[in-house]
Amino acid sequence: MAMAKDKSMTAEELRTKTPEQLREALVDQKKAQFNLRFQMATGRVENTAEMRKARRNAARIKTILNQKAAEAAGSAE
């Protein structure tokens, strides 16, 4: 859940990471999203915007992963 409390990672920061690091970040983001979902259900979340940030960070990581995979596939041909 540490990632949800930090500022959002920018696409530039994510592009410098390896695909393995991105996958780890995605797992962390999904865990944060899961925890926030439970906090929302029990009414214990302090900032409801954290859920939106977690979703967007996960989407941002997935986008960069897909871009890196496309680049690797393009250079392999």
N, CA, C and O atoms as a GROMACS GRO file, in nm:
protein
  308
    1MET      N    1   0.082  -0.120   0.000
    1MET     CA    2   0.000   0.000   0.000
    1MET      C    3   0.086   0.125   0.000
    1MET      O    4   0.033   0.236  -0.010
    2ALA      N    5   0.214   0.110   0.011
    2ALA     CA    6   0.304   0.224   0.015
    2ALA      C    7   0.293   0.308  -0.112
    2ALA      O    8   0.304   0.431  -0.107
    3MET      N    9   0.273   0.242  -0.226
    3MET     CA   10   0.268   0.316  -0.351
    3MET      C   11   0.146   0.408  -0.355
    3MET      O   12   0.154   0.517  -0.411
    4ALA      N   13   0.035   0.367  -0.299
    4ALA     CA   14  -0.086   0.448  -0.303
    4ALA      C   15  -0.069   0.576  -0.220
    4ALA      O   16  -0.130   0.678  -0.251
    5LYS      N   17   0.014   0.570  -0.117
    5LYS     CA   18   0.035   0.688  -0.033
    5LYS      C   19   0.135   0.784  -0.095
    5LYS      O   20   0.130   0.904  -0.068
    6ASP      N   21   0.225   0.733  -0.179
    6ASP     CA   22   0.325   0.818  -0.244
    6ASP      C   23   0.262   0.892  -0.359
    6ASP      O   24   0.147   0.866  -0.397
    7LYS      N   25   0.338   0.986  -0.414
    7LYS     CA   26   0.288   1.057  -0.532
    7LYS      C   27   0.284   0.960  -0.650
    7LYS      O   28   0.352   0.858  -0.649
    8SER      N   29   0.206   0.992  -0.748
    8SER     CA   30   0.194   0.907  -0.865
    8SER      C   31   0.327   0.901  -0.938
    8SER      O   32   0.400   1.000  -0.948
    9MET      N   33   0.357   0.782  -0.990
    9MET     CA   34   0.478   0.769  -1.069
    9MET      C   35   0.448   0.821  -1.209
    9MET      O   36   0.343   0.793  -1.266
   10THR      N   37   0.541   0.898  -1.263
   10THR     CA   38   0.520   0.951  -1.397
   10THR      C   39   0.559   0.847  -1.500
   10THR      O   40   0.632   0.752  -1.469
   11ALA      N   41   0.512   0.865  -1.620
   11ALA     CA   42   0.544   0.772  -1.727
   11ALA      C   43   0.694   0.773  -1.754
   11ALA      O   44   0.752   0.668  -1.786
   12GLU      N   45   0.757   0.887  -1.742
   12GLU     CA   46   0.903   0.897  -1.764
   12GLU      C   47   0.978   0.811  -1.662
   12GLU      O   48   1.071   0.740  -1.698
   13GLU      N   49   0.936   0.817  -1.536
   13GLU     CA   50   1.000   0.736  -1.432
   13GLU      C   51   0.981   0.588  -1.461
   13GLU      O   52   1.073   0.508  -1.441
   14LEU      N   53   0.863   0.552  -1.507
   14LEU     CA   54   0.834   0.412  -1.534
   14LEU      C   55   0.912   0.360  -1.654
   14LEU      O   56   0.950   0.242  -1.656
   15ARG      N   57   0.935   0.443  -1.753
   15ARG     CA   58   1.007   0.398  -1.873
   15ARG      C   59   1.152   0.364  -1.844
   15ARG      O   60   1.214   0.290  -1.921
   16THR      N   61   1.207   0.416  -1.735
   16THR     CA   62   1.346   0.386  -1.701
   16THR      C   63   1.358   0.250  -1.633
   16THR      O   64   1.470   0.199  -1.618
   17LYS      N   65   1.248   0.191  -1.592
   17LYS     CA   66   1.251   0.063  -1.521
   17LYS      C   67   1.250  -0.055  -1.619
   17LYS      O   68   1.207  -0.044  -1.733
   18THR      N   69   1.299  -0.167  -1.568
   18THR     CA   70   1.298  -0.290  -1.648
   18THR      C   71   1.158  -0.350  -1.644
   18THR      O   72   1.079  -0.317  -1.555
   19PRO      N   73   1.125  -0.438  -1.738
   19PRO     CA   74   0.994  -0.502  -1.734
   19PRO      C   75   0.968  -0.578  -1.603
   19PRO      O   76   0.855  -0.581  -1.554
   20GLU      N   77   1.072  -0.638  -1.547
   20GLU     CA   78   1.054  -0.710  -1.420
   20GLU      C   79   1.019  -0.613  -1.308
   20GLU      O   80   0.932  -0.642  -1.226
   21GLN      N   81   1.086  -0.499  -1.304
   21GLN     CA   82   1.055  -0.398  -1.202
   21GLN      C   83   0.914  -0.345  -1.221
   21GLN      O   84   0.844  -0.316  -1.123
   22LEU      N   85   0.872  -0.331  -1.346
   22LEU     CA   86   0.736  -0.284  -1.374
   22LEU      C   87   0.632  -0.385  -1.327
   22LEU      O   88   0.528  -0.348  -1.272
   23ARG      N   89   0.661  -0.514  -1.348
   23ARG     CA   90   0.567  -0.617  -1.302
   23ARG      C   91   0.554  -0.615  -1.150
   23ARG      O   92   0.445  -0.632  -1.096
   24GLU      N   93   0.667  -0.596  -1.081
   24GLU     CA   94   0.664  -0.586  -0.935
   24GLU      C   95   0.584  -0.464  -0.890
   24GLU      O   96   0.506  -0.472  -0.795
   25ALA      N   97   0.603  -0.353  -0.959
   25ALA     CA   98   0.528  -0.231  -0.927
   25ALA      C   99   0.379  -0.252  -0.950
   25ALA      O  100   0.296  -0.202  -0.875
   26LEU      N  101   0.346  -0.327  -1.055
   26LEU     CA  102   0.205  -0.354  -1.085
   26LEU      C  103   0.143  -0.440  -0.974
   26LEU      O  104   0.030  -0.415  -0.933
   27VAL      N  105   0.217  -0.540  -0.927
   27VAL     CA  106   0.167  -0.624  -0.817
   27VAL      C  107   0.145  -0.538  -0.693
   27VAL      O  108   0.043  -0.551  -0.625
   28ASP      N  109   0.241  -0.450  -0.663
   28ASP     CA  110   0.226  -0.362  -0.547
   28ASP      C  111   0.105  -0.272  -0.562
   28ASP      O  112   0.031  -0.249  -0.466
   29GLN      N  113   0.084  -0.222  -0.682
   29GLN     CA  114  -0.029  -0.134  -0.708
   29GLN      C  115  -0.160  -0.208  -0.693
   29GLN      O  116  -0.256  -0.153  -0.638
   30LYS      N  117  -0.165  -0.332  -0.741
   30LYS     CA  118  -0.287  -0.412  -0.728
   30LYS      C  119  -0.317  -0.442  -0.581
   30LYS      O  120  -0.433  -0.443  -0.540
   31LYS      N  121  -0.213  -0.466  -0.502
   31LYS     CA  122  -0.231  -0.488  -0.358
   31LYS      C  123  -0.286  -0.362  -0.291
   31LYS      O  124  -0.375  -0.370  -0.207
   32ALA      N  125  -0.233  -0.248  -0.331
   32ALA     CA  126  -0.281  -0.122  -0.275
   32ALA      C  127  -0.427  -0.100  -0.311
   32ALA      O  128  -0.507  -0.055  -0.229
   33GLN      N  129  -0.461  -0.132  -0.435
   33GLN     CA  130  -0.599  -0.119  -0.481
   33GLN      C  131  -0.692  -0.210  -0.400
   33GLN      O  132  -0.801  -0.169  -0.360
   34PHE      N  133  -0.647  -0.332  -0.377
   34PHE     CA  134  -0.725  -0.428  -0.299
   34PHE      C  135  -0.749  -0.376  -0.158
   34PHE      O  136  -0.862  -0.379  -0.108
   35ASN      N  137  -0.643  -0.326  -0.094
   35ASN     CA  138  -0.656  -0.274   0.043
   35ASN      C  139  -0.747  -0.152   0.046
   35ASN      O  140  -0.828  -0.137   0.138
   36LEU      N  141  -0.735  -0.066  -0.052
   36LEU     CA  142  -0.821   0.052  -0.056
   36LEU      C  143  -0.967   0.014  -0.076
   36LEU      O  144  -1.057   0.077  -0.020
   37ARG      N  145  -0.990  -0.090  -0.157
   37ARG     CA  146  -1.127  -0.135  -0.180
   37ARG      C  147  -1.190  -0.181  -0.049
   37ARG      O  148  -1.307  -0.152  -0.022
   38PHE      N  149  -1.113  -0.253   0.034
   38PHE     CA  150  -1.166  -0.297   0.162
   38PHE      C  151  -1.187  -0.179   0.257
   38PHE      O  152  -1.285  -0.176   0.331
   39GLN      N  153  -1.096  -0.083   0.254
   39GLN     CA  154  -1.113   0.035   0.338
   39GLN      C  155  -1.236   0.114   0.297
   39GLN      O  156  -1.307   0.168   0.382
   40MET      N  157  -1.261   0.121   0.167
   40MET     CA  158  -1.381   0.191   0.118
   40MET      C  159  -1.507   0.119   0.167
   40MET      O  160  -1.604   0.183   0.208
   41ALA      N  161  -1.504  -0.013   0.163
   41ALA     CA  162  -1.622  -0.091   0.202
   41ALA      C  163  -1.652  -0.076   0.351
   41ALA      O  164  -1.768  -0.076   0.392
   42THR      N  165  -1.547  -0.063   0.432
   42THR     CA  166  -1.567  -0.051   0.576
   42THR      C  167  -1.577   0.094   0.620
   42THR      O  168  -1.601   0.122   0.738
   43GLY      N  169  -1.559   0.188   0.526
   43GLY     CA  170  -1.571   0.328   0.559
   43GLY      C  171  -1.451   0.384   0.632
   43GLY      O  172  -1.463   0.486   0.701
   44ARG      N  173  -1.335   0.320   0.620
   44ARG     CA  174  -1.217   0.365   0.692
   44ARG      C  175  -1.117   0.440   0.606
   44ARG      O  176  -1.010   0.476   0.655
   45VAL      N  177  -1.148   0.464   0.482
   45VAL     CA  178  -1.053   0.534   0.395
   45VAL      C  179  -1.057   0.684   0.423
   45VAL      O  180  -1.165   0.742   0.434
   46GLU      N  181  -0.939   0.745   0.435
   46GLU     CA  182  -0.933   0.887   0.467
   46GLU      C  183  -0.952   0.972   0.341
   46GLU      O  184  -1.021   1.075   0.344
   47ASN      N  185  -0.892   0.929   0.231
   47ASN     CA  186  -0.895   1.007   0.109
   47ASN      C  187  -0.948   0.920  -0.004
   47ASN      O  188  -0.880   0.827  -0.048
   48THR      N  189  -1.066   0.947  -0.049
   48THR     CA  190  -1.129   0.863  -0.151
   48THR      C  191  -1.059   0.875  -0.287
   48THR      O  192  -1.076   0.788  -0.372
   49ALA      N  193  -0.982   0.980  -0.308
   49ALA     CA  194  -0.911   0.998  -0.434
   49ALA      C  195  -0.797   0.897  -0.450
   49ALA      O  196  -0.746   0.878  -0.560
   50GLU      N  197  -0.756   0.834  -0.340
   50GLU     CA  198  -0.648   0.735  -0.346
   50GLU      C  199  -0.688   0.617  -0.436
   50GLU      O  200  -0.602   0.561  -0.505
   51MET      N  201  -0.814   0.581  -0.436
   51MET     CA  202  -0.859   0.470  -0.520
   51MET      C  203  -0.840   0.504  -0.668
   51MET      O  204  -0.794   0.421  -0.746
   52ARG      N  205  -0.874   0.624  -0.704
   52ARG     CA  206  -0.857   0.669  -0.842
   52ARG      C  207  -0.709   0.670  -0.881
   52ARG      O  208  -0.672   0.628  -0.990
   53LYS      N  209  -0.624   0.719  -0.790
   53LYS     CA  210  -0.480   0.723  -0.816
   53LYS      C  211  -0.425   0.582  -0.834
   53LYS      O  212  -0.341   0.559  -0.922
   54ALA      N  213  -0.470   0.489  -0.753
   54ALA     CA  214  -0.422   0.351  -0.762
   54ALA      C  215  -0.462   0.289  -0.896
   54ALA      O  216  -0.381   0.222  -0.960
   55ARG      N  217  -0.585   0.312  -0.938
   55ARG     CA  218  -0.630   0.259  -1.067
   55ARG      C  219  -0.550   0.318  -1.182
   55ARG      O  220  -0.508   0.246  -1.273
   56ARG      N  221  -0.528   0.447  -1.177
   56ARG     CA  222  -0.454   0.513  -1.286
   56ARG      C  223  -0.308   0.473  -1.288
   56ARG      O  224  -0.250   0.457  -1.396
   57ASN      N  225  -0.248   0.457  -1.170
   57ASN     CA  226  -0.108   0.411  -1.166
   57ASN      C  227  -0.096   0.272  -1.225
   57ASN      O  228  -0.002   0.244  -1.299
   58ALA      N  229  -0.191   0.183  -1.194
   58ALA     CA  230  -0.188   0.048  -1.249
   58ALA      C  231  -0.203   0.053  -1.401
   58ALA      O  232  -0.133  -0.019  -1.473
   59ALA      N  233  -0.291   0.136  -1.449
   59ALA     CA  234  -0.310   0.149  -1.594
   59ALA      C  235  -0.185   0.205  -1.660
   59ALA      O  236  -0.147   0.162  -1.769
   60ARG      N  237  -0.121   0.301  -1.594
   60ARG     CA  238   0.001   0.361  -1.647
   60ARG      C  239   0.112   0.256  -1.658
   60ARG      O  240   0.183   0.251  -1.758
   61ILE      N  241   0.125   0.172  -1.557
   61ILE     CA  242   0.227   0.066  -1.558
   61ILE      C  243   0.198  -0.034  -1.668
   61ILE      O  244   0.289  -0.076  -1.740
   62LYS      N  245   0.071  -0.073  -1.683
   62LYS     CA  246   0.035  -0.168  -1.788
   62LYS      C  247   0.064  -0.111  -1.926
   62LYS      O  248   0.109  -0.183  -2.015
   63THR      N  249   0.038   0.018  -1.945
   63THR     CA  250   0.064   0.082  -2.073
   63THR      C  251   0.213   0.077  -2.107
   63THR      O  252   0.250   0.043  -2.219
   64ILE      N  253   0.297   0.110  -2.011
   64ILE     CA  254   0.442   0.109  -2.035
   64ILE      C  255   0.489  -0.033  -2.062
   64ILE      O  256   0.572  -0.054  -2.150
   65LEU      N  257   0.436  -0.131  -1.989
   65LEU     CA  258   0.472  -0.271  -2.013
   65LEU      C  259   0.436  -0.313  -2.156
   65LEU      O  260   0.515  -0.378  -2.223
   66ASN      N  261   0.317  -0.275  -2.200
   66ASN     CA  262   0.274  -0.308  -2.336
   66ASN      C  263   0.360  -0.238  -2.441
   66ASN      O  264   0.391  -0.296  -2.545
   67GLN      N  265   0.398  -0.115  -2.415
   67GLN     CA  266   0.485  -0.043  -2.508
   67GLN      C  267   0.622  -0.110  -2.518
   67GLN      O  268   0.677  -0.123  -2.627
   68LYS      N  269   0.676  -0.152  -2.404
   68LYS     CA  270   0.805  -0.220  -2.404
   68LYS      C  271   0.796  -0.354  -2.477
   68LYS      O  272   0.889  -0.391  -2.549
   69ALA      N  273   0.686  -0.425  -2.459
   69ALA     CA  274   0.667  -0.554  -2.528
   69ALA      C  275   0.657  -0.532  -2.679
   69ALA      O  276   0.711  -0.610  -2.757
   70ALA      N  277   0.588  -0.426  -2.720
   70ALA     CA  278   0.575  -0.397  -2.863
   70ALA      C  279   0.710  -0.359  -2.923
   70ALA      O  280   0.741  -0.398  -3.036
   71GLU      N  281   0.789  -0.283  -2.848
   71GLU     CA  282   0.922  -0.246  -2.895
   71GLU      C  283   1.009  -0.370  -2.912
   71GLU      O  284   1.082  -0.383  -3.010
   72ALA      N  285   1.002  -0.460  -2.814
   72ALA     CA  286   1.082  -0.582  -2.819
   72ALA      C  287   1.039  -0.670  -2.937
   72ALA      O  288   1.124  -0.728  -3.005
   73ALA      N  289   0.911  -0.678  -2.961
   73ALA     CA  290   0.859  -0.759  -3.073
   73ALA      C  291   0.898  -0.694  -3.206
   73ALA      O  292   0.929  -0.763  -3.302
   74GLY      N  293   0.896  -0.564  -3.210
   74GLY     CA  294   0.932  -0.492  -3.333
   74GLY      C  295   1.079  -0.503  -3.366
   74GLY      O  296   1.116  -0.513  -3.482
   75SER      N  297   1.163  -0.503  -3.263
   75SER     CA  298   1.306  -0.512  -3.288
   75SER      C  299   1.351  -0.656  -3.315
   75SER      O  300   1.458  -0.678  -3.371
   76ALA      N  301   1.269  -0.754  -3.275
   76ALA     CA  302   1.303  -0.895  -3.296
   76ALA      C  303   1.280  -0.937  -3.441
   76ALA      O  304   1.338  -1.034  -3.488
   77GLU      N  305   1.197  -0.864  -3.511
   77GLU     CA  306   1.164  -0.902  -3.649
   77GLU      C  307   1.269  -0.857  -3.747
   77GLU      O  308   1.256  -0.881  -3.867
   0.00000   0.00000   0.00000
